[in-house]
Amino acid sequence: MKNTIKVERAKKNWTQADLAKHIGMSRQGLNSIETGKFIPSTVLALRMAKAFNTTVEVLFQLDDREG
Amino acid sequence: MEQSAKIANRNSIIFALIYGATYIPAVWLLKHHIFGQHVSIIVAIVPVITFSVFIVKLIKAYAVMDEVKQRVQFEAVVIGFALTALLLMVLFLLSLCGISKPGWFGYAELGGYCWVFYYVGWFISIKKYGI
């Protein structure tokens, strides 16, 4: 699973701490998601998409090998 | 949410310290047979109560963690439980062979190993998720 969280953050000029505060989680946890080490739940992905004013599909995409 | 997680986490640490502060003196008093049996039972119950409160606080802290931290705790408990079960099985099988070291593997020591295994699991998990 790949994501565009870093790109979306850059567009808004947000740090990881800013985004973490918006979606109500720890900065370390967000870093784990951003680096692809942890796949978030649907609720958290939707919350993240809402914070960026975008859709989950823009934020998260399946890898080629994942289908 | 982050604030409530911090408060819950702080509470669990405070109650862990309270538990430690009651457990160590209780063990010392019971080992030295300072009181009669009835008072000794009451002394033995005190750390049980403080440990129970600590566990409740720990579960409350888990409930308000974000999902990455919950996963870390979950994997730490799974690894800790599996290693403790493995140790118990090995000790049981060795006891059937007539090999036992009660000084190293008594009830108190097994409790300690259980926590050590939990921290092994926690360390593996935080490395895995990079937090």
N, CA and C atoms of all chains as a GROMACS GRO file, in nm:
protein
  594
    1MET      N    1   0.085  -0.120   0.000
    1MET     CA    2   0.000   0.000   0.000
    1MET      C    3   0.089   0.125   0.000
    2LYS      N    4   0.066   0.212  -0.098
    2LYS     CA    5   0.141   0.339  -0.099
    2LYS      C    6   0.046   0.454  -0.065
    3ASN      N    7   0.103   0.564  -0.020
    3ASN     CA    8   0.017   0.678   0.014
    3ASN      C    9   0.079   0.810  -0.027
    4THR      N   10  -0.004   0.912  -0.032
    4THR     CA   11   0.042   1.046  -0.073
    4THR      C   12   0.026   1.146   0.042
    5ILE      N   13   0.035   1.094   0.163
    5ILE     CA   14   0.014   1.181   0.281
    5ILE      C   15   0.117   1.295   0.283
    6LYS      N   16   0.243   1.258   0.253
    6LYS     CA   17   0.350   1.358   0.259
    6LYS      C   18   0.324   1.471   0.157
    7VAL      N   19   0.278   1.431   0.039
    7VAL     CA   20   0.249   1.529  -0.067
    7VAL      C   21   0.135   1.621  -0.024
    8GLU      N   22   0.029   1.559   0.028
    8GLU     CA   23  -0.087   1.638   0.072
    8GLU      C   24  -0.051   1.730   0.189
    9ARG      N   25   0.036   1.682   0.274
    9ARG     CA   26   0.082   1.765   0.387
    9ARG      C   27   0.158   1.886   0.336
   10ALA      N   28   0.244   1.860   0.237
   10ALA     CA   29   0.325   1.968   0.180
   10ALA      C   30   0.237   2.074   0.116
   11LYS      N   31   0.128   2.029   0.049
   11LYS     CA   32   0.035   2.124  -0.015
   11LYS      C   33  -0.025   2.219   0.089
   12LYS      N   34  -0.054   2.164   0.206
   12LYS     CA   35  -0.116   2.244   0.314
   12LYS      C   36  -0.013   2.310   0.404
   13ASN      N   37   0.114   2.276   0.377
   13ASN     CA   38   0.224   2.327   0.460
   13ASN      C   39   0.209   2.285   0.608
   14TRP      N   40   0.167   2.159   0.626
   14TRP     CA   41   0.147   2.103   0.759
   14TRP      C   42   0.265   2.014   0.796
   15THR      N   43   0.301   2.018   0.923
   15THR     CA   44   0.399   1.921   0.974
   15THR      C   45   0.323   1.794   1.013
   16GLN      N   46   0.397   1.688   1.044
   16GLN     CA   47   0.331   1.565   1.091
   16GLN      C   48   0.252   1.593   1.219
   17ALA      N   49   0.309   1.678   1.304
   17ALA     CA   50   0.241   1.711   1.431
   17ALA      C   51   0.108   1.782   1.405
   18ASP      N   52   0.106   1.871   1.303
   18ASP     CA   53  -0.018   1.943   1.269
   18ASP      C   54  -0.127   1.845   1.226
   19LEU      N   55  -0.089   1.756   1.133
   19LEU     CA   56  -0.187   1.659   1.082
   19LEU      C   57  -0.233   1.564   1.194
   20ALA      N   58  -0.136   1.521   1.274
   20ALA     CA   59  -0.169   1.430   1.386
   20ALA      C   60  -0.273   1.494   1.477
   21LYS      N   61  -0.256   1.624   1.502
   21LYS     CA   62  -0.351   1.695   1.589
   21LYS      C   63  -0.489   1.702   1.522
   22HIS      N   64  -0.491   1.724   1.392
   22HIS     CA   65  -0.618   1.733   1.320
   22HIS      C   66  -0.697   1.602   1.325
   23ILE      N   67  -0.625   1.490   1.315
   23ILE     CA   68  -0.697   1.362   1.309
   23ILE      C   69  -0.699   1.289   1.445
   24GLY      N   70  -0.640   1.353   1.547
   24GLY     CA   71  -0.648   1.298   1.683
   24GLY      C   72  -0.566   1.173   1.706
   25MET      N   73  -0.440   1.179   1.663
   25MET     CA   74  -0.350   1.066   1.693
   25MET      C   75  -0.211   1.117   1.725
   26SER      N   76  -0.121   1.026   1.763
   26SER     CA   77   0.015   1.068   1.797
   26SER      C   78   0.099   1.091   1.671
   27ARG      N   79   0.200   1.178   1.682
   27ARG     CA   80   0.287   1.206   1.568
   27ARG      C   81   0.364   1.080   1.527
   28GLN      N   82   0.406   1.002   1.628
   28GLN     CA   83   0.481   0.878   1.597
   28GLN      C   84   0.394   0.780   1.518
   29GLY      N   85   0.267   0.774   1.560
   29GLY     CA   86   0.173   0.685   1.491
   29GLY      C   87   0.152   0.728   1.347
   30LEU      N   88   0.139   0.860   1.328
   30LEU     CA   89   0.121   0.913   1.192
   30LEU      C   90   0.244   0.884   1.106
   31ASN      N   91   0.362   0.899   1.167
   31ASN     CA   92   0.486   0.871   1.094
   31ASN      C   93   0.488   0.726   1.046
   32SER      N   94   0.439   0.636   1.132
   32SER     CA   95   0.434   0.493   1.096
   32SER      C   96   0.343   0.470   0.976
   33ILE      N   97   0.233   0.545   0.969
   33ILE     CA   98   0.139   0.532   0.856
   33ILE      C   99   0.201   0.594   0.730
   34GLU      N  100   0.260   0.712   0.747
   34GLU     CA  101   0.317   0.784   0.632
   34GLU      C  102   0.430   0.704   0.566
   35THR      N  103   0.508   0.634   0.647
   35THR     CA  104   0.619   0.556   0.592
   35THR      C  105   0.573   0.417   0.545
   36GLY      N  106   0.444   0.390   0.554
   36GLY     CA  107   0.389   0.264   0.503
   36GLY      C  108   0.409   0.143   0.592
   37LYS      N  109   0.451   0.168   0.717
   37LYS     CA  110   0.473   0.055   0.809
   37LYS      C  111   0.342   0.006   0.872
   38PHE      N  112   0.243   0.094   0.875
   38PHE     CA  113   0.115   0.057   0.935
   38PHE      C  114   0.003   0.101   0.840
   39ILE      N  115  -0.092   0.010   0.817
   39ILE     CA  116  -0.208   0.043   0.733
   39ILE      C  117  -0.321   0.090   0.825
   40PRO      N  118  -0.370   0.213   0.807
   40PRO     CA  119  -0.473   0.264   0.899
   40PRO      C  120  -0.609   0.201   0.876
   41SER      N  121  -0.697   0.215   0.975
   41SER     CA  122  -0.835   0.166   0.961
   41SER      C  123  -0.910   0.256   0.864
   42THR      N  124  -1.026   0.211   0.820
   42THR     CA  125  -1.110   0.290   0.728
   42THR      C  126  -1.147   0.424   0.792
   43VAL      N  127  -1.183   0.420   0.920
   43VAL     CA  128  -1.224   0.543   0.990
   43VAL      C  129  -1.111   0.647   0.988
   44LEU      N  130  -0.990   0.600   1.020
   44LEU     CA  131  -0.876   0.693   1.025
   44LEU      C  132  -0.841   0.745   0.885
   45ALA      N  133  -0.850   0.658   0.786
   45ALA     CA  134  -0.822   0.699   0.647
   45ALA      C  135  -0.925   0.804   0.603
   46LEU      N  136  -1.052   0.784   0.639
   46LEU     CA  137  -1.156   0.881   0.603
   46LEU      C  138  -1.135   1.015   0.676
   47ARG      N  139  -1.093   1.005   0.802
   47ARG     CA  140  -1.066   1.126   0.881
   47ARG      C  141  -0.951   1.206   0.819
   48MET      N  142  -0.852   1.132   0.772
   48MET     CA  143  -0.735   1.195   0.709
   48MET      C  144  -0.776   1.262   0.577
   49ALA      N  145  -0.859   1.191   0.500
   49ALA     CA  146  -0.906   1.246   0.372
   49ALA      C  147  -0.987   1.373   0.396
   50LYS      N  148  -1.068   1.371   0.501
   50LYS     CA  149  -1.150   1.488   0.535
   50LYS      C  150  -1.060   1.607   0.573
   51ALA      N  151  -0.956   1.579   0.649
   51ALA     CA  152  -0.863   1.686   0.690
   51ALA      C  153  -0.797   1.752   0.569
   52PHE      N  154  -0.771   1.671   0.465
   52PHE     CA  155  -0.706   1.723   0.343
   52PHE      C  156  -0.808   1.769   0.238
   53ASN      N  157  -0.937   1.752   0.268
   53ASN     CA  158  -1.042   1.787   0.169
   53ASN      C  159  -1.027   1.707   0.041
   54THR      N  160  -1.000   1.581   0.057
   54THR     CA  161  -0.983   1.495  -0.061
   54THR      C  162  -1.049   1.360  -0.035
   55THR      N  163  -1.020   1.262  -0.118
   55THR     CA  164  -1.081   1.128  -0.099
   55THR      C  165  -0.975   1.028  -0.054
   56VAL      N  166  -1.022   0.918   0.000
   56VAL     CA  167  -0.930   0.813   0.047
   56VAL      C  168  -0.849   0.757  -0.070
   57GLU      N  169  -0.915   0.747  -0.188
   57GLU     CA  170  -0.847   0.692  -0.306
   57GLU      C  171  -0.727   0.776  -0.347
   58VAL      N  172  -0.735   0.906  -0.322
   58VAL     CA  173  -0.622   0.995  -0.355
   58VAL      C  174  -0.509   0.971  -0.255
   59LEU      N  175  -0.545   0.950  -0.131
   59LEU     CA  176  -0.444   0.933  -0.025
   59LEU      C  177  -0.378   0.796  -0.027
   60PHE      N  178  -0.457   0.693  -0.052
   60PHE     CA  179  -0.404   0.555  -0.046
   60PHE      C  180  -0.431   0.480  -0.175
   61GLN      N  181  -0.326   0.416  -0.225
   61GLN     CA  182  -0.342   0.333  -0.347
   61GLN      C  183  -0.275   0.198  -0.322
   62LEU      N  184  -0.334   0.095  -0.386
   62LEU     CA  185  -0.273  -0.038  -0.378
   62LEU      C  186  -0.147  -0.041  -0.462
   63ASP      N  187  -0.049  -0.118  -0.416
   63ASP     CA  188   0.072  -0.142  -0.497
   63ASP      C  189   0.034  -0.227  -0.617
   64ASP      N  190   0.118  -0.228  -0.721
   64ASP     CA  191   0.089  -0.309  -0.839
   64ASP      C  192   0.076  -0.457  -0.801
   65ARG      N  193   0.166  -0.504  -0.709
   65ARG     CA  194   0.164  -0.646  -0.671
   65ARG      C  195   0.042  -0.681  -0.584
   66GLU      N  196  -0.022  -0.578  -0.527
   66GLU     CA  197  -0.141  -0.604  -0.443
   66GLU      C  198  -0.268  -0.611  -0.527
   67GLY      N  199  -0.257  -0.588  -0.654
   67GLY     CA  200  -0.374  -0.598  -0.742
   67GLY      C  201  -0.427  -0.459  -0.767
   68MET      N  202  -0.822   1.409   2.230
   68MET     CA  203  -0.795   1.264   2.240
   68MET      C  204  -0.651   1.240   2.285
   69GLU      N  205  -0.560   1.319   2.224
   69GLU     CA  206  -0.419   1.306   2.259
   69GLU      C  207  -0.397   1.339   2.407
   70GLN      N  208  -0.471   1.441   2.455
   70GLN     CA  209  -0.459   1.485   2.594
   70GLN      C  210  -0.511   1.375   2.689
   71SER      N  211  -0.627   1.317   2.654
   71SER     CA  212  -0.683   1.211   2.741
   71SER      C  213  -0.593   1.088   2.740
   72ALA      N  214  -0.527   1.062   2.628
   72ALA     CA  215  -0.433   0.950   2.620
   72ALA      C  216  -0.314   0.973   2.713
   73LYS      N  217  -0.268   1.098   2.716
   73LYS     CA  218  -0.154   1.132   2.804
   73LYS      C  219  -0.192   1.115   2.951
   74ILE      N  220  -0.314   1.161   2.985
   74ILE     CA  221  -0.361   1.151   3.125
   74ILE      C  222  -0.375   1.004   3.165
   75ALA      N  223  -0.435   0.925   3.074
   75ALA     CA  224  -0.455   0.782   3.103
   75ALA      C  225  -0.321   0.710   3.118
   76ASN      N  226  -0.226   0.749   3.032
   76ASN     CA  227  -0.092   0.689   3.036
   76ASN      C  228  -0.021   0.725   3.168
   77ARG      N  229  -0.036   0.853   3.207
   77ARG     CA  230   0.027   0.899   3.331
   77ARG      C  231  -0.034   0.826   3.451
   78ASN      N  232  -0.167   0.809   3.449
   78ASN     CA  233  -0.234   0.738   3.558
   78ASN      C  234  -0.184   0.595   3.571
   79SER      N  235  -0.165   0.527   3.456
   79SER     CA  236  -0.119   0.387   3.462
   79SER      C  237   0.023   0.380   3.517
   80ILE      N  238   0.106   0.480   3.485
   80ILE     CA  239   0.244   0.483   3.539
   80ILE      C  240   0.241   0.508   3.690
   81ILE      N  241   0.155   0.602   3.733
   81ILE     CA  242   0.144   0.633   3.876
   81ILE      C  243   0.102   0.507   3.954
   82PHE      N  244   0.001   0.436   3.901
   82PHE     CA  245  -0.047   0.318   3.972
   82PHE      C  246   0.052   0.201   3.964
   83ALA      N  247   0.136   0.199   3.860
   83ALA     CA  248   0.244   0.098   3.854
   83ALA      C  249   0.344   0.125   3.966
   84LEU      N  250   0.373   0.252   3.989
   84LEU     CA  251   0.466   0.290   4.096
   84LEU      C  252   0.406   0.260   4.234
   85ILE      N  253   0.275   0.287   4.248
   85ILE     CA  254   0.208   0.258   4.376
   85ILE      C  255   0.212   0.106   4.402
   86TYR      N  256   0.188   0.030   4.294
   86TYR     CA  257   0.193  -0.117   4.307
   86TYR      C  258   0.333  -0.160   4.352
   87GLY      N  259   0.435  -0.106   4.287
   87GLY     CA  260   0.574  -0.139   4.324
   87GLY      C  261   0.603  -0.103   4.468
   88ALA      N  262   0.550   0.013   4.510
   88ALA     CA  263   0.573   0.061   4.646
   88ALA      C  264   0.502  -0.024   4.751
   89THR      N  265   0.400  -0.098   4.711
   89THR     CA  266   0.330  -0.186   4.807
   89THR      C  267   0.384  -0.330   4.797
   90TYR      N  268   0.422  -0.372   4.675
   90TYR     CA  269   0.466  -0.510   4.654
   90TYR      C  270   0.598  -0.540   4.725
   91ILE      N  271   0.696  -0.450   4.705
   91ILE     CA  272   0.830  -0.477   4.761
   91ILE      C  273   0.827  -0.484   4.914
   92PRO      N  274   0.767  -0.386   4.984
   92PRO     CA  275   0.760  -0.400   5.130
   92PRO      C  276   0.679  -0.522   5.175
   93ALA      N  277   0.570  -0.553   5.100
   93ALA     CA  278   0.487  -0.669   5.138
   93ALA      C  279   0.570  -0.798   5.129
   94VAL      N  280   0.648  -0.812   5.022
   94VAL     CA  281   0.732  -0.931   5.006
   94VAL      C  282   0.834  -0.939   5.120
   95TRP      N  283   0.893  -0.824   5.151
   95TRP     CA  284   0.993  -0.820   5.259
   95TRP      C  285   0.931  -0.862   5.392
   96LEU      N  286   0.812  -0.805   5.422
   96LEU     CA  287   0.745  -0.837   5.549
   96LEU      C  288   0.706  -0.985   5.555
   97LEU      N  289   0.657  -1.038   5.443
   97LEU     CA  290   0.612  -1.178   5.442
   97LEU      C  291   0.731  -1.274   5.450
   98LYS      N  292   0.841  -1.238   5.384
   98LYS     CA  293   0.961  -1.325   5.387
   98LYS      C  294   1.020  -1.334   5.527
   99HIS      N  295   1.013  -1.223   5.601
   99HIS     CA  296   1.074  -1.220   5.734
   99HIS      C  297   0.978  -1.262   5.846
  100HIS      N  298   0.857  -1.306   5.806
  100HIS     CA  299   0.757  -1.357   5.901
  100HIS      C  300   0.740  -1.266   6.022
  101ILE      N  301   0.721  -1.138   5.994
  101ILE     CA  302   0.709  -1.040   6.102
  101ILE      C  303   0.572  -1.050   6.171
  102PHE      N  304   0.469  -1.080   6.093
  102PHE     CA  305   0.333  -1.087   6.149
  102PHE      C  306   0.284  -1.232   6.156
  103GLY      N  307   0.175  -1.249   6.230
  103GLY     CA  308   0.108  -1.379   6.234
  103GLY      C  309   0.036  -1.406   6.101
  104GLN      N  310  -0.022  -1.524   6.089
  104GLN     CA  311  -0.081  -1.565   5.960
  104GLN      C  312  -0.195  -1.472   5.914
  105HIS      N  313  -0.281  -1.432   6.008
  105HIS     CA  314  -0.396  -1.349   5.970
  105HIS      C  315  -0.353  -1.212   5.916
  106VAL      N  316  -0.260  -1.150   5.987
  106VAL     CA  317  -0.210  -1.017   5.942
  106VAL      C  318  -0.132  -1.035   5.811
  107SER      N  319  -0.059  -1.145   5.801
  107SER     CA  320   0.020  -1.171   5.679
  107SER      C  321  -0.071  -1.180   5.556
  108ILE      N  322  -0.188  -1.241   5.573
  108ILE     CA  323  -0.283  -1.252   5.460
  108ILE      C  324  -0.328  -1.112   5.417
  109ILE      N  325  -0.355  -1.026   5.516
  109ILE     CA  326  -0.396  -0.888   5.484
  109ILE      C  327  -0.283  -0.815   5.411
  110VAL      N  328  -0.160  -0.835   5.462
  110VAL     CA  329  -0.042  -0.772   5.397
  110VAL      C  330  -0.029  -0.823   5.253
  111ALA      N  331  -0.056  -0.952   5.233
  111ALA     CA  332  -0.045  -1.012   5.099
  111ALA      C  333  -0.153  -0.958   5.004
  112ILE      N  334  -0.267  -0.921   5.061
  112ILE     CA  335  -0.379  -0.873   4.977
  112ILE      C  336  -0.353  -0.730   4.925
  113VAL      N  337  -0.280  -0.651   5.003
  113VAL     CA  338  -0.258  -0.509   4.964
  113VAL      C  339  -0.199  -0.496   4.824
  114PRO      N  340  -0.085  -0.564   4.790
  114PRO     CA  341  -0.033  -0.551   4.652
  114PRO      C  342  -0.126  -0.609   4.546
  115VAL      N  343  -0.210  -0.706   4.586
  115VAL     CA  344  -0.307  -0.762   4.491
  115VAL      C  345  -0.406  -0.654   4.450
  116ILE      N  346  -0.450  -0.576   4.550
  116ILE     CA  347  -0.545  -0.466   4.522
  116ILE      C  348  -0.479  -0.359   4.435
  117THR      N  349  -0.358  -0.318   4.472
  117THR     CA  350  -0.291  -0.211   4.395
  117THR      C  351  -0.260  -0.259   4.253
  118PHE      N  352  -0.226  -0.389   4.238
  118PHE     CA  353  -0.200  -0.443   4.104
  118PHE      C  354  -0.329  -0.444   4.020
  119SER      N  355  -0.441  -0.478   4.086
  119SER     CA  356  -0.570  -0.480   4.015
  119SER      C  357  -0.606  -0.341   3.965
  120VAL      N  358  -0.584  -0.240   4.051
  120VAL     CA  359  -0.613  -0.102   4.010
  120VAL      C  360  -0.521  -0.063   3.894
  121PHE      N  361  -0.393  -0.103   3.902
  121PHE     CA  362  -0.298  -0.074   3.795
  121PHE      C  363  -0.345  -0.135   3.662
  122ILE      N  364  -0.393  -0.259   3.668
  122ILE     CA  365  -0.440  -0.326   3.545
  122ILE      C  366  -0.560  -0.252   3.486
  123VAL      N  367  -0.652  -0.208   3.574
  123VAL     CA  368  -0.769  -0.131   3.526
  123VAL      C  369  -0.722  -0.003   3.456
  124LYS      N  370  -0.626   0.066   3.518
  124LYS     CA  371  -0.574   0.192   3.460
  124LYS      C  372  -0.504   0.164   3.327
  125LEU      N  373  -0.432   0.049   3.322
  125LEU     CA  374  -0.360   0.011   3.201
  125LEU      C  375  -0.458  -0.016   3.086
  126ILE      N  376  -0.568  -0.084   3.119
  126ILE     CA  377  -0.670  -0.113   3.017
  126ILE      C  378  -0.736   0.016   2.969
  127LYS      N  379  -0.759   0.110   3.063
  127LYS     CA  380  -0.818   0.240   3.025
  127LYS      C  381  -0.721   0.316   2.935
  128ALA      N  382  -0.593   0.310   2.967
  128ALA     CA  383  -0.492   0.378   2.884
  128ALA      C  384  -0.489   0.317   2.744
  129TYR      N  385  -0.503   0.183   2.737
  129TYR     CA  386  -0.505   0.113   2.606
  129TYR      C  387  -0.623   0.160   2.522
  130ALA      N  388  -0.738   0.179   2.589
  130ALA     CA  389  -0.862   0.215   2.517
  130ALA      C  390  -0.852   0.351   2.449
  131VAL      N  391  -0.772   0.443   2.504
  131VAL     CA  392  -0.764   0.577   2.443
  131VAL      C  393  -0.637   0.597   2.358
  132MET      N  394  -0.560   0.489   2.340
  132MET     CA  395  -0.442   0.500   2.253
  132MET      C  396  -0.486   0.508   2.107
  133ASP      N  397  -0.401   0.566   2.022
  133ASP     CA  398  -0.435   0.562   1.879
  133ASP      C  399  -0.408   0.421   1.826
  134GLU      N  400  -0.458   0.392   1.706
  134GLU     CA  401  -0.457   0.253   1.660
  134GLU      C  402  -0.317   0.194   1.637
  135VAL      N  403  -0.219   0.279   1.608
  135VAL     CA  404  -0.083   0.228   1.591
  135VAL      C  405  -0.027   0.181   1.726
  136LYS      N  406  -0.049   0.264   1.829
  136LYS     CA  407  -0.001   0.226   1.962
  136LYS      C  408  -0.076   0.105   2.016
  137GLN      N  409  -0.206   0.096   1.982
  137GLN     CA  410  -0.283  -0.022   2.024
  137GLN      C  411  -0.224  -0.148   1.960
  138ARG      N  412  -0.186  -0.138   1.831
  138ARG     CA  413  -0.128  -0.254   1.762
  138ARG      C  414   0.004  -0.294   1.828
  139VAL      N  415   0.084  -0.194   1.865
  139VAL     CA  416   0.213  -0.221   1.931
  139VAL      C  417   0.188  -0.296   2.062
  140GLN      N  418   0.092  -0.247   2.143
  140GLN     CA  419   0.062  -0.312   2.270
  140GLN      C  420   0.009  -0.453   2.249
  141PHE      N  421  -0.078  -0.467   2.148
  141PHE     CA  422  -0.136  -0.597   2.119
  141PHE      C  423  -0.027  -0.699   2.082
  142GLU      N  424   0.064  -0.658   1.994
  142GLU     CA  425   0.170  -0.751   1.953
  142GLU      C  426   0.266  -0.781   2.070
  143ALA      N  427   0.288  -0.679   2.156
  143ALA     CA  428   0.374  -0.700   2.273
  143ALA      C  429   0.312  -0.806   2.365
  144VAL      N  430   0.181  -0.797   2.385
  144VAL     CA  431   0.112  -0.894   2.472
  144VAL      C  432   0.112  -1.033   2.408
  145VAL      N  433   0.089  -1.038   2.277
  145VAL     CA  434   0.088  -1.168   2.208
  145VAL      C  435   0.225  -1.236   2.220
  146ILE      N  436   0.331  -1.159   2.194
  146ILE     CA  437   0.467  -1.215   2.202
  146ILE      C  438   0.499  -1.253   2.347
  147GLY      N  439   0.462  -1.164   2.441
  147GLY     CA  440   0.488  -1.191   2.582
  147GLY      C  441   0.416  -1.316   2.629
  148PHE      N  442   0.290  -1.331   2.589
  148PHE     CA  443   0.211  -1.447   2.628
  148PHE      C  444   0.270  -1.574   2.567
  149ALA      N  445   0.305  -1.568   2.438
  149ALA     CA  446   0.357  -1.686   2.370
  149ALA      C  447   0.489  -1.732   2.433
  150LEU      N  448   0.577  -1.637   2.463
  150LEU     CA  449   0.706  -1.674   2.524
  150LEU      C  450   0.687  -1.728   2.665
  151THR      N  451   0.592  -1.669   2.740
  151THR     CA  452   0.565  -1.720   2.876
  151THR      C  453   0.510  -1.861   2.870
  152ALA      N  454   0.417  -1.885   2.776
  152ALA     CA  455   0.359  -2.019   2.760
  152ALA      C  456   0.468  -2.119   2.721
  153LEU      N  457   0.560  -2.075   2.634
  153LEU     CA  458   0.671  -2.161   2.591
  153LEU      C  459   0.760  -2.196   2.710
  154LEU      N  460   0.792  -2.096   2.792
  154LEU     CA  461   0.876  -2.119   2.910
  154LEU      C  462   0.809  -2.216   3.006
  155LEU      N  463   0.677  -2.196   3.029
  155LEU     CA  464   0.604  -2.284   3.121
  155LEU      C  465   0.604  -2.428   3.070
  156MET      N  466   0.588  -2.444   2.937
  156MET     CA  467   0.588  -2.579   2.879
  156MET      C  468   0.725  -2.645   2.897
  157VAL      N  469   0.831  -2.567   2.870
  157VAL     CA  470   0.968  -2.621   2.885
  157VAL      C  471   0.992  -2.662   3.030
  158LEU      N  472   0.951  -2.576   3.124
  158LEU     CA  473   0.972  -2.606   3.267
  158LEU      C  474   0.893  -2.730   3.310
  159PHE      N  475   0.771  -2.743   3.257
  159PHE     CA  476   0.688  -2.859   3.289
  159PHE      C  477   0.754  -2.988   3.236
  160LEU      N  478   0.800  -2.982   3.111
  160LEU     CA  479   0.862  -3.101   3.051
  160LEU      C  480   0.992  -3.137   3.124
  161LEU      N  481   1.069  -3.033   3.162
  161LEU     CA  482   1.193  -3.060   3.236
  161LEU      C  483   1.163  -3.119   3.373
  162SER      N  484   1.052  -3.071   3.436
  162SER     CA  485   1.017  -3.125   3.569
  162SER      C  486   0.980  -3.273   3.558
  163LEU      N  487   0.921  -3.311   3.442
  163LEU     CA  488   0.888  -3.454   3.420
  163LEU      C  489   1.015  -3.537   3.407
  164CYS      N  490   1.124  -3.469   3.361
  164CYS     CA  491   1.253  -3.539   3.350
  164CYS      C  492   1.329  -3.535   3.483
  165GLY      N  493   1.266  -3.475   3.584
  165GLY     CA  494   1.330  -3.466   3.715
  165GLY      C  495   1.428  -3.350   3.726
  166ILE      N  496   1.420  -3.256   3.632
  166ILE     CA  497   1.509  -3.138   3.636
  166ILE      C  498   1.426  -3.016   3.674
  167SER      N  499   1.460  -2.952   3.786
  167SER     CA  500   1.390  -2.828   3.822
  167SER      C  501   1.483  -2.739   3.902
  168LYS      N  502   1.467  -2.610   3.883
  168LYS     CA  503   1.547  -2.512   3.957
  168LYS      C  504   1.451  -2.412   4.020
  169PRO      N  505   1.392  -2.447   4.135
  169PRO     CA  506   1.293  -2.357   4.196
  169PRO      C  507   1.349  -2.220   4.230
  170GLY      N  508   1.477  -2.211   4.255
  170GLY     CA  509   1.539  -2.082   4.288
  170GLY      C  510   1.534  -1.985   4.170
  171TRP      N  511   1.539  -2.040   4.049
  171TRP     CA  512   1.540  -1.956   3.927
  171TRP      C  513   1.400  -1.941   3.868
  172PHE      N  514   1.319  -2.043   3.890
  172PHE     CA  515   1.188  -2.045   3.824
  172PHE      C  516   1.073  -2.065   3.924
  173GLY      N  517   1.077  -1.994   4.035
  173GLY     CA  518   0.965  -1.995   4.131
  173GLY      C  519   0.852  -1.907   4.078
  174TYR      N  520   0.743  -1.895   4.158
  174TYR     CA  521   0.630  -1.812   4.115
  174TYR      C  522   0.672  -1.666   4.091
  175ALA      N  523   0.750  -1.612   4.184
  175ALA     CA  524   0.790  -1.471   4.174
  175ALA      C  525   0.876  -1.450   4.048
  176GLU      N  526   0.970  -1.543   4.024
  176GLU     CA  527   1.059  -1.530   3.908
  176GLU      C  528   0.979  -1.540   3.778
  177LEU      N  529   0.881  -1.633   3.774
  177LEU     CA  530   0.799  -1.648   3.652
  177LEU      C  531   0.721  -1.520   3.621
  178GLY      N  532   0.672  -1.453   3.728
  178GLY     CA  533   0.604  -1.325   3.710
  178GLY      C  534   0.699  -1.223   3.647
  179GLY      N  535   0.822  -1.223   3.694
  179GLY     CA  536   0.925  -1.132   3.639
  179GLY      C  537   0.954  -1.164   3.494
  180TYR      N  538   0.968  -1.294   3.461
  180TYR     CA  539   0.996  -1.334   3.322
  180TYR      C  540   0.881  -1.291   3.230
  181CYS      N  541   0.759  -1.300   3.284
  181CYS     CA  542   0.640  -1.262   3.207
  181CYS      C  543   0.652  -1.116   3.162
  182TRP      N  544   0.690  -1.029   3.256
  182TRP     CA  545   0.708  -0.887   3.222
  182TRP      C  546   0.826  -0.867   3.126
  183VAL      N  547   0.934  -0.942   3.148
  183VAL     CA  548   1.050  -0.931   3.057
  183VAL      C  549   1.008  -0.968   2.915
  184PHE      N  550   0.930  -1.075   2.901
  184PHE     CA  551   0.884  -1.119   2.768
  184PHE      C  552   0.792  -1.015   2.705
  185TYR      N  553   0.708  -0.951   2.789
  185TYR     CA  554   0.620  -0.844   2.738
  185TYR      C  555   0.706  -0.732   2.679
  186TYR      N  556   0.812  -0.694   2.752
  186TYR     CA  557   0.898  -0.585   2.703
  186TYR      C  558   0.978  -0.627   2.579
  187VAL      N  559   1.013  -0.756   2.569
  187VAL     CA  560   1.077  -0.807   2.447
  187VAL      C  561   0.981  -0.786   2.328
  188GLY      N  562   0.855  -0.825   2.349
  188GLY     CA  563   0.752  -0.809   2.245
  188GLY      C  564   0.730  -0.663   2.210
  189TRP      N  565   0.728  -0.578   2.311
  189TRP     CA  566   0.708  -0.434   2.291
  189TRP      C  567   0.824  -0.377   2.209
  190PHE      N  568   0.947  -0.419   2.242
  190PHE     CA  569   1.065  -0.370   2.170
  190PHE      C  570   1.060  -0.414   2.023
  191ILE      N  571   1.025  -0.540   2.000
  191ILE     CA  572   1.015  -0.592   1.862
  191ILE      C  573   0.910  -0.511   1.785
  192SER      N  574   0.797  -0.485   1.850
  192SER     CA  575   0.686  -0.416   1.785
  192SER      C  576   0.718  -0.269   1.755
  193ILE      N  577   0.781  -0.198   1.849
  193ILE     CA  578   0.812  -0.056   1.820
  193ILE      C  579   0.916  -0.046   1.709
  194LYS      N  580   1.004  -0.146   1.700
  194LYS     CA  581   1.103  -0.146   1.589
  194LYS      C  582   1.029  -0.170   1.457
  195LYS      N  583   0.932  -0.263   1.460
  195LYS     CA  584   0.858  -0.297   1.339
  195LYS      C  585   0.780  -0.177   1.284
  196TYR      N  586   0.713  -0.103   1.372
  196TYR     CA  587   0.630   0.009   1.328
  196TYR      C  588   0.703   0.144   1.334
  197GLY      N  589   0.828   0.141   1.378
  197GLY     CA  590   0.909   0.263   1.377
  197GLY      C  591   0.855   0.376   1.464
  198ILE      N  592   0.804   0.341   1.582
  198ILE     CA  593   0.757   0.451   1.670
  198ILE      C  594   0.840   0.457   1.799
   0.00000   0.00000   0.00000
